[in-house]
Amino acid sequence: MSIPKKILETYSDIYFPKKKEHYENTGNFLYDTVMYVVAWTILGFAVYLSFKCENKFDMTQFLLALLFAPFYIIYHLAVTRLCGLMK
């Protein structure tokens, strides 16, 4: 077995485990699940703000929300008070 193939197998086992037991044994399953939910919620809220604040589709705002979601939310919190959601 060549070294690059062994490296690829090692990293694929770490980042893409084949069995759910891998997470259950390390205790990371619940943490990973919660973090995925939080990340998707932040992303969804940022995309929602990009549509709500412009009242139309703006590609620049959409890409900013998609690529820099936490910073996009902080920006709208500071500048536009979340486009009127906070009164």
Buried (B, 14 or more C-beta within 10 A) or exposed (E): EEEEEEEEEEEEEEEEEEEEEBBEEEEEBEEEEEEEEEEEEBBEBBBBBBBBBEEEEBEEBBEBBEEEBEEBBEBBBEEBEBBEBEE
